[in-house]
């Protein structure tokens, strides 16, 4: 991965650059799925987090759980979740935009004083496209996308997943960027595009 490959991955719609990773262990909680699917989803998240070199925990001292994933059939279902507006600012407006754009996923992050990710809320609407995917594939893709603050277009035309001998895995280039971003010598948050040069150097070493 070259710096020119990496910069677009963390460039936002307004042209700004942001690469932030989690600053605390990840504690997931998942709503809206059956019990057997729950273990599949959490297992896939554990695999991706372990690959990154980061850690998971049983509880977050501030929030209890800091990665909240909500599955729904229709976006209107999200508006009916009690107290969710306390976690997601402007929830009603977000739901309206998701309905208008016919989106099937959305994620929003919260950050600590150092700019590191402290919480993430993920919404997934099980439309016809999502319903075709195995639970493992959905979990792998979502885990990759919640580990870093990817830019708006990072996966717009190409999934973070790939097939290796018939098995769905993270794309090697994306896995290498995630591992590089979690290297302890790099800052947890950087807004300067020059950070891509440090990431590129680490992908060569991984």
PyMOL commands that set and color helices and strands:
alter all, ss='L'
color gray80, all
select helices_A, chain A and resi 3-10+35-52+76-79+84-87+91-101+128-131+135-147+172-181+195-205
alter helices_A, ss='H'
color red, helices_A
select strands_A, chain A and resi 19-20+28-31+67-72+105-111+117-125+161-164+167-170+189-190
alter strands_A, ss='S'
color yellow, strands_A
deselect
rebuild
show_as cartoon
